[in-house]
Structures are given as structure tokens and as C-alpha cells.
Amino acid sequence: MANAIDQTRRMLSLVTYLRERPGARVSEVARAFGITDAELIADLNVLPMCGTSFRGGDLLDIDTDGERIWWHNVDDVAQPLRLAADEATALLVAARAVATLPGLRESDRQALLRATAKLEAAAGEAARGSSRLSVTFEAEGSVFADVDRAISERRRLRITYYSPGRDAMTTREVDPIRLFTVGHTYFEAWCRLSEDRRMFRLDRVADIELLDEQADPPPVELRDLSQGLVQPSAEDPEVVVEVGPGGRWVAEYYSHDTAEELPDGGLRITLRAADPMGLRRLALRLGRDGRVVSPPELVDGAREAAESALAAYGG
């Protein structure tokens, strides 16, 4: 099962593999790495953002026509790496911070510490100031480490998770399947509460516990996420919601097509929704901070739900 660290290892190997095979076929490379063509294309979309300088120069000029892969600046990138003082400092600080992550596999931690020691020796005076700097990770980093460890050791997790659609916290046991990033970082798991596959966003995990119980998710076909996490159907109705400054969080928590700025500091958000009830709950949560603009039937439904809630409150 793939996870973020495995993907990083694969992409590092991919650079060496492609350097020695100009014009390699996508299908052959994917087969060699044991991944799908779509997963390989997703890796190739990330590689051009990598290179030998933190300042953006000497990036990997790699592209594909869907059939073959071309690396256009192999000789330029192959030149010996020269780090400026600020680059060496940033790299050392980041490496030390990652080495402190709870749940990091000990073999990975030791490999990282060895690499850090070599970099310190090579950088010399240029990175002396890095020892006076430190970085600490917030809760999401700890969640990432626990999920990654659970995937590696095939162990079950108990999580307390915030669901924005229901505006509620739930505690559930899950069997993690993979970590991935699409805008935010998520993990996919088999949820024992719902008895179905679910996606969990790391920054919505309020509490996490690594259990001794063996994870045993049923065989599932991994979705192709190259086109995004949420891929609404053309049949799903288009919904327009206008929110004031106090409702801007909607664009953060709900996948949407567009979010246009309004003069009052709010947003006009366009999204697709297969579940009208979820949008009614959203309208109730927003209250004075927003309103559903269209379609008309959803506007009427949200109004009726609000009136019913007020009537029940008054009773």
C-alpha cells in the first residue's frame, strides 16, 4: 500500500531511472515501479517543481505526451550541487524537525540523521547558524506520522474526527489504506463505524490513537485522484451560495468550482452537490452569515428547514 514516504522514495528513484532512459514509455516506467499510469503521471506533475535550488532555478524540465517521458535538461541538473548559506540552513533545520516526528520509522530516522550529519560537515561555516534554529510541528504533523506508521505496520487507528457537513465530532476505528495530498493532506481508510471506505482530512483529526489490533481493510480499488478529490457528476445540481466575511470558512471546508470576492468581504461560491440535505444543513449553520442563492428548489428547502427549526426552538 502506498503512503507519502513511499511516494517520496519512488520519486527519488524515478529521477535516476529517467536520466538513464530518455524517451521512456509511460506504460513501461509504471510497470517497472509497480504503479498505474495515472499514478506515474501524478508523480511527473510534481517533479518539475523540484530541482537543485530552493530559489526556483535549475528545476527538472520533465514532461510527457502521455505515451513517452522527456527530460530536457539532464546535463544542467546533473551538475554538482552548491548550496548557499540560507539554503543549507533551511535544509538542515527542516531535516532536524522531521527527525523528531513521533511515529517516524526508526530506520528512516537513522537514515535522515546520517544524511544531516553529512550535510553539516559539507556545509561547514555556511550552516553554522542552523544549530540555533528549531521548528516544531503542529498536530497535523503528529497525525501524519501516526497514520504513516499505522499503514506501514498494518495497525488499526481510533480517531476523533470533525465532520463539517454534520458539524459534529465522532469517534471511530479505522483501518488506514493510504496517505495522499490533494490541496490538503488526507488519508483513506476503511471506517468500522460506517462499514465503508472514507476520506479523512488530517487537520480535522482532533485525536488519534494507534491500536494494537491488526488492520484488515477489505480489498478496494484505489480511486484515481489525478483530477481531484471530489469529482462531481455532470448530473449533480450547481449550487450558488453567498456568504459574508463570517462565512468565508465555507470555501475552506467545501470543495467548490469558483469563489468570487464580494464587495462586503464575503464570497459568492459555486459548487455541485449530490446531497441537498447537506446544503440545507449548511444554510442552517450559516444563519445570518450566508444564504443559498440557487437553485430555487434548494432555496425553498433551506427556508423551510430554517422555519421548522425556529418553530421547534420556539416550542
Secondary structure, DSSP 8 states (H G I E B T S, - for coil): ---HHHHHHHHHHHHHHHHTSTT-BHHHHHHHHT--HHHHHHHHHHGGG-BS-TTS-SB--EEE-SSBEEES-HHHHTS-----HHHHHHHHHHHHHHHT-TT--HHHHHHHHHHHHHHHHHHGGGGGGGGG------HHHHHHHHHHHHHHHTEEEEEEEEETTTTEEEEEEEEEEEEEESSSEEEEEEETTTTEEEEEEGGGEEEEEEEEEE-----------TT-S----TTS-EEEEEE-GGGTHHHHHS--SEEEE-TTS-EEEEEE-S-HHHHHHHHHHHGGGEEEEE-HHHHHHHHHHHHHHHHHHH-
